[in-house]
Amino acid sequence: MSASSTEPPSEPPSEPPSEPPNLPPPVRADGVTTWRAVEYAAVPGYRPLLLDLHRPDGPLPALIVFLHGGGWRGGSRAGFGPAYAGWSPSPFLQLASHGFAVASLDYRLSGEARFPAPLEDAAAGLGWLRTHAEHLGIDPTRIALWGESAGGHLAALLGLTDPGVRAVVDWYGPADLTTVAADAAAGGISAVDPGAPDSREALLLGVAPSSDPERARAASPVTHVRAGAPPFLLLHGTADRLVPTRQSERLGAALHAVGAAMTLELLDGADHLWLGRPDVARAAFDRSVDFVLEHLTS
């Protein structure tokens, strides 16, 4: 089924009127308090927008907001990516053990609403966390965004459009929707056709990127790069078969051009999602933890 650009725009989410926040019963274990399925926003006609929050004991921890992948059409806040499905403790709890509060957000998928809906949802979640920071016991001035694949794309967009974000970790996220198809062709990626009318990108936008370049540019992190952007860590595998490595290179070059702090690391032989490489999955996670520690605890 091809995407259509005639679908009416969705309403932006509105925060549930709740002060202090209406939290479900917490689960406490090993020095971490977890609230699951917290409603952070509501959009008429859609499912409630939920987040999970893991808060370590201690005064006002810095916050990591995690955005899951899934091609904007799948995934959930419960997953950090398939390479981490067997980790115990989970990646979220491992981040909490480093002293971070971690909020993992759901957002509307492309089968529910078109762009900018997922970005609006991520922004609403970040706003909810800031609004209720005192009640949640988190520091609203020390926030990092971390996303993988589609979530990396959203983390980059939100980090470039929200002046209060301190750092961004972007794993193999699309960065320029106007060039994904050309970059895939140049990189010999034939498993997917980003220019097809039913591609992940087209379903996100409601139209193939080539048919509406203006809309594609609006949804591209490279369009929103600005002087004063927060520090970025870009990690991407050189053997990625879904998102061309050139996408992270484009974003890195754009950030460098405006003088923003940027680290781009291309992981040799690694595929999308770090598939089949548990060593790379561990190294990418540890490298990202070090980056966030540097920028949220200094």
C-alpha positions as CSV (number, residue, x, y, z in Angstrom):
1,M,0.0,0.0,0.0
2,S,1.5,3.3,-1.0
3,A,1.7,6.3,1.3
4,S,-0.5,9.3,0.8
5,S,0.1,12.9,1.5
6,T,-3.6,13.7,1.8
7,E,-4.0,12.5,5.3
8,P,-5.0,15.4,7.6
9,P,-2.3,16.5,10.1
10,S,-2.6,15.0,13.5
11,E,-3.0,17.1,16.6
12,P,0.0,17.7,18.8
13,P,-0.1,15.9,22.1
14,S,-1.3,17.6,25.2
15,E,0.0,16.8,28.7
16,P,-2.6,15.2,31.0
17,P,-3.7,17.7,33.6
18,S,-2.0,16.3,36.6
19,E,0.1,18.1,39.3
20,P,1.8,16.3,40.9
21,P,2.1,13.6,38.3
22,N,-0.3,10.6,38.6
23,L,2.3,7.8,38.8
24,P,1.6,4.1,38.9
25,P,2.9,2.1,41.9
26,P,6.7,2.0,41.7
27,V,8.9,-1.1,41.7
28,R,12.0,-0.8,43.8
29,A,15.0,-3.1,43.5
30,D,18.8,-2.7,43.9
31,G,18.7,1.0,44.6
32,V,16.5,1.8,41.6
33,T,12.9,2.9,41.6
34,T,11.0,2.1,38.3
35,W,7.6,3.5,37.2
36,R,6.2,1.7,34.1
37,A,3.5,2.9,31.7
38,V,3.4,6.5,32.9
39,E,1.1,8.5,30.7
40,Y,3.1,11.6,29.7
41,A,0.7,13.0,27.0
42,A,-2.6,12.4,25.3
43,V,-3.7,13.0,21.7
44,P,-7.5,12.8,20.9
45,G,-8.2,9.6,18.9
46,Y,-4.8,7.9,19.7
47,R,-3.6,5.6,22.3
48,P,-2.1,7.2,25.5
49,L,1.6,8.1,25.2
50,L,3.6,6.3,27.8
51,L,7.1,6.2,29.2
52,D,9.0,4.1,31.7
53,L,11.2,5.9,34.2
54,H,14.1,4.3,36.1
55,R,15.5,6.5,38.9
56,P,18.5,5.5,41.0
57,D,18.7,6.5,44.7
58,G,20.5,9.7,45.4
59,P,20.0,13.4,44.9
60,L,18.8,14.8,41.6
61,P,20.4,12.4,39.0
62,A,21.0,13.6,35.5
63,L,18.5,12.3,32.9
64,I,18.9,10.2,29.8
65,V,15.8,10.1,27.5
66,F,15.9,7.0,25.3
67,L,14.1,6.8,22.0
68,H,13.6,3.3,20.5
69,G,14.2,2.3,16.9
70,G,12.0,0.3,14.5
71,G,11.9,2.3,11.3
72,W,9.3,4.7,12.7
73,R,6.7,1.9,12.3
74,G,7.6,-0.6,15.0
75,G,9.4,-1.0,18.3
76,S,8.5,0.1,21.8
77,R,9.9,1.8,24.9
78,A,10.7,-1.6,26.4
79,G,13.5,-2.3,23.9
80,F,17.0,-1.0,23.6
81,G,17.6,-2.9,20.4
82,P,17.7,-6.6,19.6
83,A,21.4,-6.9,20.4
84,Y,20.5,-6.0,24.0
85,A,17.5,-8.2,24.5
86,G,19.3,-10.8,26.6
87,W,21.2,-8.3,28.8
88,S,20.7,-8.8,32.5
89,P,20.5,-6.3,34.1
90,S,18.9,-4.5,31.2
91,P,20.6,-1.6,29.5
92,F,18.2,0.8,31.3
93,L,19.2,-0.6,34.7
94,Q,22.9,-0.6,33.8
95,L,22.5,3.1,33.0
96,A,20.8,3.7,36.3
97,S,23.8,1.9,38.0
98,H,26.0,4.7,36.6
99,G,23.8,7.2,38.4
100,F,21.5,8.3,35.6
101,A,17.7,8.5,35.7
102,V,16.5,6.9,32.4
103,A,13.2,7.6,30.7
104,S,12.3,5.4,27.7
105,L,9.4,6.9,25.6
106,D,6.9,5.5,23.2
107,Y,5.8,7.7,20.4
108,R,3.2,7.5,17.6
109,L,4.3,5.2,14.8
110,S,3.9,5.8,11.1
111,G,0.8,3.6,10.9
112,E,-0.8,5.9,13.4
113,A,0.3,9.4,12.3
114,R,2.7,11.1,10.0
115,F,5.7,13.3,10.8
116,P,6.0,15.5,12.8
117,A,3.9,13.4,15.1
118,P,6.8,11.3,16.6
119,L,8.9,14.4,17.1
120,E,6.0,16.2,18.8
121,D,5.6,13.2,21.0
122,A,9.3,13.1,22.0
123,A,9.2,16.8,22.7
124,A,6.1,16.4,24.8
125,G,7.7,13.6,26.8
126,L,10.8,15.8,27.4
127,G,8.5,18.7,28.5
128,W,6.6,16.4,30.9
129,L,9.8,15.3,32.5
130,R,11.0,18.8,33.0
131,T,7.6,20.0,34.3
132,H,7.6,17.2,36.9
133,A,11.3,17.1,37.6
134,E,10.9,18.2,41.2
135,H,8.3,15.5,42.0
136,L,10.3,12.8,40.1
137,G,13.6,13.8,41.8
138,I,15.6,14.4,38.6
139,D,17.7,17.3,37.5
140,P,16.0,19.1,34.5
141,T,19.2,21.0,33.6
142,R,21.2,17.9,32.8
143,I,19.5,16.0,30.0
144,A,20.9,13.8,27.3
145,L,19.0,12.2,24.4
146,W,20.0,8.7,23.2
147,G,18.4,6.9,20.3
148,E,19.0,4.1,17.9
149,S,18.0,4.0,14.2
150,A,14.6,5.8,13.9
151,G,15.1,6.8,17.5
152,G,18.5,8.2,16.7
153,H,16.9,10.3,14.0
154,L,14.4,11.6,16.5
155,A,17.0,12.2,19.2
156,A,19.1,14.2,16.7
157,L,16.1,16.3,15.6
158,L,15.0,17.0,19.2
159,G,18.5,17.8,20.3
160,L,18.9,20.3,17.5
161,T,15.5,22.0,18.2
162,D,15.5,22.0,22.0
163,P,18.0,24.4,23.4
164,G,18.0,22.7,26.9
165,V,19.5,19.4,25.7
166,R,23.1,18.9,26.9
167,A,24.2,15.9,24.7
168,V,22.9,13.6,22.0
169,V,23.9,9.9,21.3
170,D,22.7,8.9,17.8
171,W,23.2,5.3,16.7
172,Y,22.9,4.8,13.0
173,G,20.0,7.2,12.6
174,P,18.9,8.6,9.2
175,A,20.1,12.2,9.0
176,D,19.1,13.5,5.5
177,L,15.9,12.0,4.1
178,T,16.5,13.8,0.8
179,T,19.6,11.7,0.2
180,V,18.9,8.4,1.8
181,A,18.0,6.7,-1.5
182,A,21.1,8.1,-3.3
183,D,23.4,7.1,-0.4
184,A,21.9,3.6,-0.3
185,A,22.6,3.2,-4.1
186,A,26.1,4.6,-3.8
187,G,26.8,2.3,-0.9
188,G,25.5,-0.8,-2.7
189,I,22.6,-1.3,-0.3
190,S,20.0,-3.2,-2.3
191,A,18.0,-4.8,0.5
192,V,15.8,-1.8,0.8
193,D,14.6,1.0,-1.5
194,P,14.3,4.2,0.6
195,G,12.8,6.0,-2.5
196,A,9.9,3.6,-2.9
197,P,6.4,5.0,-2.1
198,D,6.0,2.4,0.7
199,S,9.4,2.7,2.2
200,R,9.9,3.5,5.9
201,E,10.8,7.1,5.0
202,A,7.6,7.5,2.8
203,L,5.4,6.0,5.5
204,L,6.9,8.5,8.0
205,L,6.3,11.5,5.7
206,G,3.1,10.4,4.0
207,V,4.8,10.7,0.6
208,A,8.1,9.5,-1.0
209,P,10.9,11.9,-0.1
210,S,11.6,12.6,-3.7
211,S,8.0,13.7,-4.3
212,D,8.1,16.3,-1.5
213,P,11.7,17.4,-0.9
214,E,10.5,20.3,1.3
215,R,8.8,17.9,3.7
216,A,11.8,15.6,3.6
217,R,14.1,18.4,4.5
218,A,11.9,19.5,7.4
219,A,12.2,15.9,8.8
220,S,16.0,15.8,8.3
221,P,18.4,16.5,11.2
222,V,20.9,18.1,8.8
223,T,18.4,20.8,8.0
224,H,18.3,21.9,11.7
225,V,22.0,21.9,12.5
226,R,22.9,25.2,14.2
227,A,25.7,26.9,15.9
228,G,25.5,26.1,19.6
229,A,24.1,22.6,19.0
230,P,24.8,20.2,21.9
231,P,27.7,17.7,21.6
232,F,26.9,14.7,19.5
233,L,28.2,11.2,19.5
234,L,27.5,9.4,16.2
235,L,28.1,5.7,16.0
236,H,27.5,3.8,12.8
237,G,28.6,0.4,11.4
238,T,30.5,0.4,8.1
239,A,28.5,-2.7,7.0
240,D,25.1,-1.2,7.8
241,R,22.6,-2.7,5.3
242,L,19.6,-0.5,6.2
243,V,20.8,3.0,6.9
244,P,23.9,4.1,4.8
245,T,26.9,5.1,6.8
246,R,27.1,8.2,4.7
247,Q,24.0,9.5,6.6
248,S,26.0,9.9,9.8
249,E,28.9,11.3,7.9
250,R,26.6,14.0,6.5
251,L,25.3,14.9,9.9
252,G,28.8,14.9,11.3
253,A,30.1,17.2,8.6
254,A,27.2,19.6,9.1
255,L,27.8,19.8,12.8
256,H,31.5,20.3,12.2
257,A,30.9,23.1,9.8
258,V,29.1,25.2,12.4
259,G,31.7,24.5,15.1
260,A,29.5,22.1,17.2
261,A,31.2,19.5,19.3
262,M,30.9,16.2,17.4
263,T,32.4,12.8,17.5
264,L,31.8,10.4,14.6
265,E,33.0,6.8,15.1
266,L,32.5,4.3,12.2
267,L,32.6,0.7,13.6
268,D,34.4,-1.5,11.1
269,G,32.3,-4.4,9.8
270,A,29.3,-3.7,12.0
271,D,25.8,-4.0,10.6
272,H,22.6,-2.2,11.5
273,L,21.5,-2.8,15.1
274,W,25.0,-4.3,15.7
275,L,23.5,-7.5,14.3
276,G,25.6,-10.6,15.0
277,R,28.2,-8.5,16.9
278,P,27.7,-8.7,20.7
279,D,31.3,-7.3,21.1
280,V,30.3,-4.2,19.1
281,A,27.0,-3.9,21.0
282,R,28.9,-3.8,24.3
283,A,31.6,-1.5,23.0
284,A,29.0,0.9,21.6
285,F,27.1,1.0,24.8
286,D,30.2,1.5,27.0
287,R,31.5,4.3,24.6
288,S,28.1,6.0,24.8
289,V,28.0,5.8,28.6
290,D,31.4,7.4,28.8
291,F,30.2,10.2,26.5
292,V,27.1,10.9,28.5
293,L,29.1,10.9,31.8
294,E,31.5,13.4,30.3
295,H,28.8,15.8,29.3
296,L,26.3,15.4,32.1
297,T,28.6,15.1,35.1
298,S,31.2,17.7,34.3
